[in-house]
Amino acid sequence: MIFEGARVEANRRTLGCLYGLESAGDQEYAKVSPRVSTASTLQSLASGVLIFLFLLAMRNLLRLK
């Protein structure tokens, strides 16, 4: 979901499939609780940090040889 978060339509379809859709006028929104939204944001940030650290470790590992 890290790379899917940038595409609004894909994100809406994914969350709508998991949690259902709610209509507000002519738009449909996913019924996502604040807890789920917060957990998703924290997981995305943690994943980004871990990917960065992994790439940094790979760079340092390859530099030693």
Distance bins in CASP14 RR format, pairs under 12 A and 6 or more apart:
PFRMAT RR
TARGET T0000
AUTHOR 0000-0000-0000
RMODE 2
METHOD distances of the structure
MODEL  1
1 7 0 0 0 0 0 1 0 0 0 0 0
1 10 0 0 0 0 1 0 0 0 0 0 0
1 11 1 0 0 1 0 0 0 0 0 0 0
1 14 1 0 0 1 0 0 0 0 0 0 0
1 15 0 0 0 0 1 0 0 0 0 0 0
1 18 0 0 0 0 0 1 0 0 0 0 0
1 36 0 0 0 0 0 1 0 0 0 0 0
1 39 0 0 0 0 0 1 0 0 0 0 0
1 40 1 0 0 1 0 0 0 0 0 0 0
1 41 0 0 0 0 0 1 0 0 0 0 0
1 43 1 0 0 1 0 0 0 0 0 0 0
1 44 1 0 0 1 0 0 0 0 0 0 0
1 45 0 0 0 0 0 1 0 0 0 0 0
1 47 0 0 0 0 1 0 0 0 0 0 0
1 48 0 0 0 0 0 1 0 0 0 0 0
2 11 0 0 0 0 0 1 0 0 0 0 0
2 40 0 0 0 0 0 1 0 0 0 0 0
2 41 0 0 0 0 0 1 0 0 0 0 0
2 43 0 0 0 0 1 0 0 0 0 0 0
2 44 1 0 1 0 0 0 0 0 0 0 0
2 45 0 0 0 0 1 0 0 0 0 0 0
2 46 0 0 0 0 0 1 0 0 0 0 0
2 47 1 0 1 0 0 0 0 0 0 0 0
2 48 1 0 0 1 0 0 0 0 0 0 0
2 49 0 0 0 0 0 1 0 0 0 0 0
2 50 0 0 0 0 0 1 0 0 0 0 0
2 51 1 0 0 1 0 0 0 0 0 0 0
2 52 0 0 0 0 0 1 0 0 0 0 0
3 10 0 0 0 0 1 0 0 0 0 0 0
3 11 0 0 0 0 0 1 0 0 0 0 0
3 44 0 0 0 0 0 1 0 0 0 0 0
3 47 0 0 0 0 0 1 0 0 0 0 0
3 48 0 0 0 0 0 1 0 0 0 0 0
3 51 0 0 0 0 0 1 0 0 0 0 0
4 10 1 0 1 0 0 0 0 0 0 0 0
4 11 1 0 1 0 0 0 0 0 0 0 0
4 12 0 0 0 0 0 1 0 0 0 0 0
4 13 0 0 0 0 1 0 0 0 0 0 0
4 14 1 0 0 1 0 0 0 0 0 0 0
4 15 0 0 0 0 0 1 0 0 0 0 0
4 40 0 0 0 0 0 1 0 0 0 0 0
4 44 0 0 0 0 1 0 0 0 0 0 0
5 11 1 0 1 0 0 0 0 0 0 0 0
5 12 0 0 0 0 0 1 0 0 0 0 0
5 13 0 0 0 0 0 1 0 0 0 0 0
5 14 0 0 0 0 1 0 0 0 0 0 0
5 15 0 0 0 0 0 1 0 0 0 0 0
5 40 0 0 0 0 1 0 0 0 0 0 0
5 41 0 0 0 0 0 1 0 0 0 0 0
5 43 0 0 0 0 0 1 0 0 0 0 0
5 44 1 0 0 1 0 0 0 0 0 0 0
5 47 0 0 0 0 0 1 0 0 0 0 0
6 44 0 0 0 0 0 1 0 0 0 0 0
7 13 0 0 0 0 1 0 0 0 0 0 0
7 14 0 0 0 0 1 0 0 0 0 0 0
8 14 0 0 0 0 0 1 0 0 0 0 0
8 15 0 0 0 0 0 1 0 0 0 0 0
8 27 0 0 0 0 0 1 0 0 0 0 0
8 29 0 0 0 0 0 1 0 0 0 0 0
8 30 0 0 0 0 0 1 0 0 0 0 0
9 15 0 0 0 0 0 1 0 0 0 0 0
9 16 0 0 0 0 0 1 0 0 0 0 0
9 28 0 0 0 0 0 1 0 0 0 0 0
9 30 0 0 0 0 0 1 0 0 0 0 0
10 16 0 0 0 0 0 1 0 0 0 0 0
10 17 0 0 0 0 0 1 0 0 0 0 0
10 30 0 0 0 0 0 1 0 0 0 0 0
11 17 0 0 0 0 0 1 0 0 0 0 0
11 18 0 0 0 0 0 1 0 0 0 0 0
11 29 0 0 0 0 0 1 0 0 0 0 0
11 30 0 0 0 0 1 0 0 0 0 0 0
11 32 0 0 0 0 0 1 0 0 0 0 0
11 37 0 0 0 0 0 1 0 0 0 0 0
11 40 0 0 0 0 1 0 0 0 0 0 0
11 44 0 0 0 0 0 1 0 0 0 0 0
12 18 0 0 0 0 0 1 0 0 0 0 0
12 19 0 0 0 0 0 1 0 0 0 0 0
12 20 0 0 0 0 0 1 0 0 0 0 0
12 21 0 0 0 0 1 0 0 0 0 0 0
12 22 0 0 0 0 0 1 0 0 0 0 0
12 27 0 0 0 0 1 0 0 0 0 0 0
12 28 1 0 0 1 0 0 0 0 0 0 0
12 29 1 0 0 1 0 0 0 0 0 0 0
12 30 1 0 0 1 0 0 0 0 0 0 0
12 31 0 0 0 0 0 1 0 0 0 0 0
12 32 0 0 0 0 0 1 0 0 0 0 0
13 19 0 0 0 0 0 1 0 0 0 0 0
13 20 0 0 0 0 0 1 0 0 0 0 0
13 21 0 0 0 0 1 0 0 0 0 0 0
13 28 0 0 0 0 0 1 0 0 0 0 0
13 30 0 0 0 0 1 0 0 0 0 0 0
14 20 0 0 0 0 0 1 0 0 0 0 0
14 21 0 0 0 0 0 1 0 0 0 0 0
14 30 0 0 0 0 1 0 0 0 0 0 0
14 32 0 0 0 0 0 1 0 0 0 0 0
14 40 0 0 0 0 0 1 0 0 0 0 0
15 21 0 0 0 0 1 0 0 0 0 0 0
15 22 0 0 0 0 0 1 0 0 0 0 0
15 28 0 0 0 0 0 1 0 0 0 0 0
15 29 0 0 0 0 1 0 0 0 0 0 0
15 30 1 1 0 0 0 0 0 0 0 0 0
15 31 0 0 0 0 1 0 0 0 0 0 0
15 32 1 0 1 0 0 0 0 0 0 0 0
15 33 0 0 0 0 0 1 0 0 0 0 0
15 36 0 0 0 0 1 0 0 0 0 0 0
15 37 0 0 0 0 1 0 0 0 0 0 0
15 40 0 0 0 0 1 0 0 0 0 0 0
16 22 0 0 0 0 1 0 0 0 0 0 0
16 28 0 0 0 0 1 0 0 0 0 0 0
16 29 0 0 0 0 1 0 0 0 0 0 0
16 30 1 0 1 0 0 0 0 0 0 0 0
16 31 1 0 0 1 0 0 0 0 0 0 0
16 32 0 0 0 0 1 0 0 0 0 0 0
16 36 0 0 0 0 0 1 0 0 0 0 0
17 30 0 0 0 0 1 0 0 0 0 0 0
17 31 0 0 0 0 0 1 0 0 0 0 0
17 32 0 0 0 0 0 1 0 0 0 0 0
18 30 1 0 0 1 0 0 0 0 0 0 0
18 31 0 0 0 0 1 0 0 0 0 0 0
18 32 0 0 0 0 1 0 0 0 0 0 0
18 33 0 0 0 0 0 1 0 0 0 0 0
18 36 0 0 0 0 1 0 0 0 0 0 0
18 40 0 0 0 0 0 1 0 0 0 0 0
19 28 0 0 0 0 0 1 0 0 0 0 0
19 29 0 0 0 0 0 1 0 0 0 0 0
19 30 1 0 1 0 0 0 0 0 0 0 0
19 31 1 0 1 0 0 0 0 0 0 0 0
19 32 1 0 1 0 0 0 0 0 0 0 0
19 33 1 0 0 1 0 0 0 0 0 0 0
19 35 0 0 0 0 0 1 0 0 0 0 0
19 36 1 0 0 1 0 0 0 0 0 0 0
19 37 0 0 0 0 0 1 0 0 0 0 0
19 40 0 0 0 0 0 1 0 0 0 0 0
20 28 0 0 0 0 1 0 0 0 0 0 0
20 29 0 0 0 0 1 0 0 0 0 0 0
20 30 1 0 0 1 0 0 0 0 0 0 0
20 31 1 0 1 0 0 0 0 0 0 0 0
20 32 0 0 0 0 1 0 0 0 0 0 0
20 33 0 0 0 0 0 1 0 0 0 0 0
20 36 0 0 0 0 0 1 0 0 0 0 0
21 27 0 0 0 0 1 0 0 0 0 0 0
21 28 1 0 1 0 0 0 0 0 0 0 0
21 29 1 0 0 1 0 0 0 0 0 0 0
21 30 1 0 0 1 0 0 0 0 0 0 0
21 31 1 0 0 1 0 0 0 0 0 0 0
21 32 0 0 0 0 0 1 0 0 0 0 0
22 28 1 0 0 1 0 0 0 0 0 0 0
22 29 1 0 1 0 0 0 0 0 0 0 0
22 30 1 0 0 1 0 0 0 0 0 0 0
22 31 1 0 1 0 0 0 0 0 0 0 0
22 32 0 0 0 0 1 0 0 0 0 0 0
23 29 1 0 0 1 0 0 0 0 0 0 0
23 30 0 0 0 0 0 1 0 0 0 0 0
23 31 0 0 0 0 0 1 0 0 0 0 0
24 30 0 0 0 0 0 1 0 0 0 0 0
24 31 0 0 0 0 0 1 0 0 0 0 0
29 37 0 0 0 0 0 1 0 0 0 0 0
30 36 0 0 0 0 1 0 0 0 0 0 0
30 37 0 0 0 0 1 0 0 0 0 0 0
30 40 0 0 0 0 0 1 0 0 0 0 0
31 37 0 0 0 0 0 1 0 0 0 0 0
32 38 0 0 0 0 0 1 0 0 0 0 0
32 39 0 0 0 0 0 1 0 0 0 0 0
32 40 0 0 0 0 1 0 0 0 0 0 0
32 41 0 0 0 0 0 1 0 0 0 0 0
33 39 0 0 0 0 1 0 0 0 0 0 0
33 40 0 0 0 0 0 1 0 0 0 0 0
34 40 0 0 0 0 0 1 0 0 0 0 0
34 41 0 0 0 0 0 1 0 0 0 0 0
35 41 0 0 0 0 0 1 0 0 0 0 0
35 42 0 0 0 0 0 1 0 0 0 0 0
36 42 0 0 0 0 0 1 0 0 0 0 0
36 43 0 0 0 0 0 1 0 0 0 0 0
37 43 0 0 0 0 0 1 0 0 0 0 0
37 44 0 0 0 0 0 1 0 0 0 0 0
38 44 0 0 0 0 0 1 0 0 0 0 0
38 45 0 0 0 0 0 1 0 0 0 0 0
39 45 0 0 0 0 0 1 0 0 0 0 0
39 46 0 0 0 0 0 1 0 0 0 0 0
40 46 0 0 0 0 0 1 0 0 0 0 0
40 47 0 0 0 0 0 1 0 0 0 0 0
41 47 0 0 0 0 0 1 0 0 0 0 0
41 48 0 0 0 0 0 1 0 0 0 0 0
42 48 0 0 0 0 0 1 0 0 0 0 0
42 49 0 0 0 0 0 1 0 0 0 0 0
43 49 0 0 0 0 0 1 0 0 0 0 0
43 50 0 0 0 0 0 1 0 0 0 0 0
44 50 0 0 0 0 0 1 0 0 0 0 0
44 51 0 0 0 0 0 1 0 0 0 0 0
45 51 0 0 0 0 0 1 0 0 0 0 0
45 52 0 0 0 0 0 1 0 0 0 0 0
46 52 0 0 0 0 0 1 0 0 0 0 0
46 53 0 0 0 0 0 1 0 0 0 0 0
47 53 0 0 0 0 0 1 0 0 0 0 0
47 54 0 0 0 0 0 1 0 0 0 0 0
48 54 0 0 0 0 1 0 0 0 0 0 0
48 55 0 0 0 0 1 0 0 0 0 0 0
48 56 0 0 0 0 0 1 0 0 0 0 0
49 55 0 0 0 0 0 1 0 0 0 0 0
49 56 0 0 0 0 0 1 0 0 0 0 0
50 56 0 0 0 0 0 1 0 0 0 0 0
50 57 0 0 0 0 0 1 0 0 0 0 0
51 57 0 0 0 0 0 1 0 0 0 0 0
51 58 0 0 0 0 0 1 0 0 0 0 0
52 58 0 0 0 0 0 1 0 0 0 0 0
52 59 0 0 0 0 0 1 0 0 0 0 0
53 59 0 0 0 0 0 1 0 0 0 0 0
53 60 0 0 0 0 0 1 0 0 0 0 0
54 60 0 0 0 0 0 1 0 0 0 0 0
54 61 0 0 0 0 0 1 0 0 0 0 0
55 61 0 0 0 0 0 1 0 0 0 0 0
55 62 0 0 0 0 0 1 0 0 0 0 0
56 62 0 0 0 0 0 1 0 0 0 0 0
56 63 0 0 0 0 0 1 0 0 0 0 0
57 63 0 0 0 0 0 1 0 0 0 0 0
57 64 0 0 0 0 0 1 0 0 0 0 0
58 64 0 0 0 0 0 1 0 0 0 0 0
59 65 0 0 0 0 0 1 0 0 0 0 0
END
